[in-house]
Amino acid sequence: MRPAGPVARLLWRALALVFVALGLIGAFLPVLPTVPFLLAAAWAAGRGWPALERWLLGHPRYGKHIRQWRQRGAVPRRAKWTATAMMALSSAVLLATAAPIAVKIGAPVLMAAVAIWLWSRPED
């Protein structure tokens, strides 16, 4: 990949910061995931902010998960269970709302597809 120009590098850095911010918020809010946003932050940083990418890859808590995703597409079993439980809870809450029937059917079907894909990923 060729080096990014100054404007592109600035945009990649801004995107990386947005993802880091969302990951930070997710560290404190149980309904917002942390690691997927940090994966995206590392991806964006790798295109315009190598120092941030190195920091994320070396992070004592999340670096291992980012490296395992990059190397093998691995997702920890605990993360799979947590994501599956949150999708099931979200589906149950959605069914109790006044949402249109298409949403009540479509969203759980989409979440089930994501869960199947997630459980097909290797574990650490």
Residue frames relative to the residue before (quaternion, step in Angstrom):
aa qw qx qy qz dx dy dz
M 1.0000 0.0000 0.0000 0.0000 0.00 0.00 0.00
R 0.4021 -0.7279 0.4982 0.2455 3.58 -0.81 0.93
P 0.6161 -0.5666 0.3906 0.3832 3.59 -1.12 0.60
A 0.4582 -0.6828 0.5015 0.2690 3.55 -1.04 0.77
G 0.5004 -0.6272 0.5040 0.3197 3.55 -1.18 0.60
P 0.7210 -0.4688 0.2803 0.4263 3.59 -1.22 0.24
V 0.6579 0.4920 -0.3212 0.4712 3.61 0.98 -0.73
A 0.6564 0.4987 -0.3105 0.4733 3.59 0.93 -0.89
R 0.6382 0.5245 -0.3285 0.4579 3.58 0.96 -0.85
L 0.6418 0.5193 -0.3164 0.4673 3.59 0.99 -0.82
L 0.6633 0.4968 -0.3043 0.4697 3.59 0.96 -0.83
W 0.6396 0.5062 -0.3314 0.4742 3.61 0.99 -0.79
R 0.6457 0.5172 -0.3196 0.4620 3.59 0.99 -0.79
A 0.6429 0.5156 -0.3214 0.4664 3.57 0.97 -0.85
L 0.6526 0.5043 -0.3126 0.4713 3.58 0.95 -0.86
A 0.6359 0.5228 -0.3267 0.4643 3.59 0.98 -0.83
L 0.6602 0.5056 -0.3098 0.4610 3.60 0.95 -0.81
V 0.6157 0.5333 -0.3470 0.4649 3.58 1.02 -0.75
F 0.6801 0.4833 -0.2899 0.4689 3.58 0.91 -0.92
V 0.6274 0.5130 -0.3417 0.4759 3.62 1.01 -0.73
A 0.6433 0.5218 -0.3223 0.4583 3.59 0.96 -0.85
L 0.6613 0.4875 -0.3093 0.4789 3.60 0.93 -0.86
G 0.6342 0.5203 -0.3260 0.4700 3.59 1.04 -0.73
L 0.6390 0.5188 -0.3189 0.4700 3.57 1.02 -0.79
I 0.6352 0.5013 -0.3246 0.4898 3.58 0.97 -0.81
G 0.6616 0.5233 -0.2999 0.4456 3.58 0.98 -0.85
A 0.5816 0.5783 -0.3770 0.4304 3.59 1.16 -0.46
F 0.7537 0.3651 -0.1976 0.5096 3.58 1.18 -0.52
L 0.7147 0.3698 -0.2421 0.5421 3.60 1.21 -0.38
P 0.3856 -0.7647 0.4602 0.2339 3.61 -0.49 1.08
V 0.6576 0.5208 -0.3274 0.4349 3.62 1.14 -0.37
L 0.6967 0.4043 -0.2586 0.5333 3.59 1.27 -0.17
P 0.3655 -0.7573 0.4900 0.2297 3.62 -0.59 1.05
T 0.4021 -0.7215 0.5166 0.2256 3.57 -1.13 0.67
V 0.7263 0.4882 -0.2709 0.4009 3.55 0.58 -1.19
P 0.6397 0.5144 -0.3732 0.4323 3.68 0.81 -0.69
F 0.6566 0.4872 -0.3198 0.4789 3.60 1.01 -0.70
L 0.6504 0.4924 -0.3259 0.4779 3.59 1.05 -0.65
L 0.5757 0.5517 -0.3721 0.4751 3.59 1.15 -0.55
A 0.6760 0.4801 -0.2836 0.4816 3.56 0.92 -0.93
A 0.6247 0.5342 -0.3367 0.4593 3.60 1.05 -0.74
A 0.6554 0.5004 -0.3125 0.4716 3.59 0.95 -0.85
W 0.6205 0.5391 -0.3327 0.4622 3.58 1.06 -0.79
A 0.6977 0.4568 -0.2751 0.4784 3.60 0.82 -1.00
A 0.6485 0.5199 -0.3228 0.4527 3.59 0.95 -0.82
G 0.6189 0.5609 -0.3372 0.4344 3.57 1.07 -0.68
R 0.6977 0.4500 -0.2621 0.4920 3.58 1.21 -0.36
G 0.8418 0.1147 -0.0529 0.5248 3.59 1.16 -0.25
W 0.7857 0.2143 -0.1216 0.5675 3.60 1.23 -0.09
P 0.1484 -0.8504 0.4985 0.0793 3.60 0.48 1.19
A 0.6230 0.5466 -0.3563 0.4314 3.62 1.01 -0.68
L 0.6581 0.4837 -0.3116 0.4856 3.60 0.97 -0.79
E 0.6154 0.5393 -0.3471 0.4582 3.59 1.01 -0.76
R 0.6574 0.5016 -0.3098 0.4694 3.61 0.90 -0.89
W 0.6434 0.5264 -0.3190 0.4551 3.57 0.99 -0.86
L 0.6661 0.4960 -0.3012 0.4687 3.58 0.92 -0.89
L 0.6694 0.4986 -0.3008 0.4613 3.59 0.93 -0.87
G 0.7360 0.3996 -0.2278 0.4968 3.58 1.11 -0.60
H 0.3795 0.7437 -0.4831 0.2636 3.59 1.26 0.01
P 0.5123 -0.6931 0.4103 0.2981 3.60 -0.82 0.96
R 0.7492 0.3837 -0.2289 0.4890 3.61 1.02 -0.62
Y 0.8174 0.2844 -0.1168 0.4871 3.58 0.83 -0.97
G 0.4986 0.6942 -0.4127 0.3150 3.58 1.20 -0.41
K 0.6296 0.5489 -0.3334 0.4372 3.58 0.98 -0.85
H 0.6788 0.4939 -0.2934 0.4575 3.58 0.90 -0.92
I 0.6414 0.5134 -0.3250 0.4684 3.57 1.02 -0.78
R 0.6643 0.4988 -0.3044 0.4660 3.59 0.92 -0.88
Q 0.6616 0.4998 -0.3161 0.4610 3.62 0.93 -0.83
W 0.6252 0.5200 -0.3446 0.4690 3.60 1.02 -0.68
R 0.6768 0.4960 -0.2938 0.4578 3.58 0.88 -0.92
Q 0.7157 0.4665 -0.2656 0.4468 3.57 0.91 -0.88
R 0.8520 0.0855 0.0146 0.5164 3.58 0.80 -1.00
G 0.4582 -0.6659 0.4648 0.3613 3.59 1.21 -0.09
A 0.3491 0.7797 -0.4551 0.2511 3.57 1.23 0.52
V 0.1129 -0.7562 0.6431 0.0420 3.52 -1.18 0.81
P 0.4600 -0.6932 0.4698 0.2951 3.63 -0.74 0.96
R 0.6048 -0.5879 0.4013 0.3571 3.57 -1.09 0.75
R 0.6330 0.5370 -0.3407 0.4415 3.59 0.95 -0.82
A 0.6448 0.5133 -0.3173 0.4692 3.59 1.01 -0.79
K 0.6239 0.5335 -0.3376 0.4607 3.58 1.05 -0.74
W 0.6734 0.4889 -0.2987 0.4671 3.57 0.89 -0.92
T 0.6550 0.5157 -0.3148 0.4538 3.58 0.94 -0.88
A 0.6689 0.4942 -0.3006 0.4669 3.58 0.89 -0.93
T 0.6525 0.5135 -0.3150 0.4597 3.59 0.95 -0.85
A 0.6586 0.5031 -0.3088 0.4668 3.58 0.94 -0.86
M 0.6692 0.4942 -0.3073 0.4621 3.60 0.95 -0.83
M 0.6385 0.5055 -0.3325 0.4757 3.59 1.05 -0.69
A 0.6431 0.5107 -0.3250 0.4690 3.59 0.99 -0.78
L 0.6508 0.5028 -0.3105 0.4767 3.58 0.96 -0.85
S 0.6465 0.5185 -0.3170 0.4612 3.58 0.96 -0.85
S 0.6433 0.5171 -0.3192 0.4658 3.58 1.00 -0.80
A 0.6546 0.5123 -0.3124 0.4599 3.58 0.95 -0.86
V 0.6573 0.4941 -0.3082 0.4783 3.59 0.94 -0.87
L 0.6371 0.5374 -0.3252 0.4467 3.57 0.97 -0.85
L 0.6548 0.5183 -0.3191 0.4481 3.58 0.96 -0.80
A 0.6786 0.4858 -0.2858 0.4709 3.58 1.16 -0.54
T 0.6039 0.5629 -0.3610 0.4338 3.60 1.24 -0.03
A 0.5679 -0.5849 0.4595 0.3527 3.54 -1.36 0.00
A 0.2712 0.7832 -0.5165 0.2152 3.60 1.16 0.50
P 0.6111 -0.5483 0.4106 0.3967 3.60 -1.14 0.50
I 0.6287 -0.5687 0.3806 0.3694 3.59 -1.11 0.66
A 0.6092 0.5559 -0.3578 0.4380 3.59 1.05 -0.70
V 0.6557 0.4873 -0.3023 0.4912 3.59 1.04 -0.76
K 0.6545 0.5249 -0.3101 0.4471 3.59 0.97 -0.86
I 0.6984 0.4071 -0.2642 0.5260 3.58 1.18 -0.50
G 0.6995 0.5167 -0.2805 0.4064 3.57 0.80 -1.01
A 0.6759 0.5035 -0.3119 0.4386 3.58 0.83 -0.92
P 0.6852 0.4562 -0.3179 0.4704 3.67 0.78 -0.80
V 0.6125 0.5299 -0.3568 0.4656 3.61 1.06 -0.65
L 0.6499 0.5026 -0.3103 0.4783 3.59 0.97 -0.84
M 0.6607 0.4972 -0.3091 0.4698 3.60 0.94 -0.85
A 0.6247 0.5226 -0.3428 0.4681 3.60 1.03 -0.70
A 0.6351 0.5174 -0.3291 0.4697 3.59 1.00 -0.77
V 0.6430 0.5069 -0.3175 0.4783 3.59 1.00 -0.81
A 0.6460 0.5187 -0.3215 0.4585 3.60 0.96 -0.82
I 0.6375 0.5122 -0.3286 0.4726 3.59 0.97 -0.81
W 0.6518 0.4982 -0.3142 0.4776 3.58 0.92 -0.87
L 0.6557 0.5338 -0.3113 0.4339 3.58 0.90 -0.96
W 0.7071 0.4523 -0.2679 0.4729 3.58 0.90 -0.91
S 0.6045 0.5448 -0.3658 0.4516 3.60 1.23 -0.19
R 0.5482 0.6182 -0.3894 0.4069 3.60 1.27 -0.26
P 0.5316 -0.6093 0.4662 0.3590 3.61 -1.10 0.58
E 0.3725 -0.7097 0.5531 0.2272 3.55 -1.26 0.43
D 0.5905 -0.6004 0.4115 0.3486 3.53 -1.26 0.35
